[in-house]
């Protein structure tokens, strides 16, 4: 189940030599190589499915089975969208324990790419001298790699929202950067949003906030205004998300926030993600906003920051971020260390339980 032009570190394979390579990975002392070997071993067996785990960022992690044919279809859609054909030189710097890392390997095998692999550290490009056509990173890696991004032509960024400070920095780089929308159930991204190097075809600022769906995907909304995804090439079931969106066309949408994060404070609906984007302009540490019970308002907006010192945040700071009066947190809490999932995502609900 791999293309004849598939390579690892510019080394081509026969079925026998790839099997030997996988065996070496499985006994490697390097954890990331062991994880890659484990996935490749599962991919090359005779079963129809791959067992994966969801990230657990919005609930308890769960085990699900993905059809290999659906993973192949996802890889083909990505290759078509980004025009990444055979001999594309790609960099894998994400853990193969999770769907994003697994799919980089699947794309390479299905599309005939030359994939180079490094440990999933915060700055994977720092000591590399090679240039790459395609790469996937999480925002934290991108922030640490800004001075080295010229080594990548096309970069997809997922796993967390793009902070406004990072978005601003991306306008200075030549790399074509894209935000992705997707989840484990959709086998990574089903929609893409361009982040920089805009053409004159994109005429307004609002156009730049829209995600555009990939081939063979259709979208709609449910009664909660949450996104509903019909993508038969990658999922046998229609996927009803908890992401509140604004449909801007039959093939594009603007992401507003998570339904389970929306705060009703004094009758006003507040989207934490939109407030966090504004606050990221001056809060450099990890943080989030949330609602806690309040007798008068129903829910009171609070700000939680990962810090071991008491921070002084003034009304002027909030005004600089252009927060409305309803978006200004009523209280600020500091915690020395946030609770995380295994993949490093902030566990909001667990943190709030710890606080209250």
Secondary structure, 3 states (H helix, E strand, C coil): CCCCCCEECCEECCHHHHHHHHHHHHCCCCHHHHHHHHHHHHHCCCCCEEEEECCCCCCCCCEEEEEHHHHHHHHHHHHHHHCCCCCCEEEECCCCCCHHHHHHHHHHHHHCCEEEECCCCCCCCCCCCCCEEEEEECHHHHHHCHHHHHHEEEEEECCCCCCHHHHHHHCCCCCEEEEEEEEHHHCEEEEEEECCCCCCCCCCCHHHHEEEECCCCEEEECCCCEEEEECCCCCCCCEEEEEEEEEEECCEEEEEEEHHHCEEECCEEECHHHHHHHHCCCCCCCEEEEEEEECCCEEEEEEEEECCCCCCCCHHHHHHCCCCCCCCCCEEEEECCCCECCCCCECHHHHHHHHC
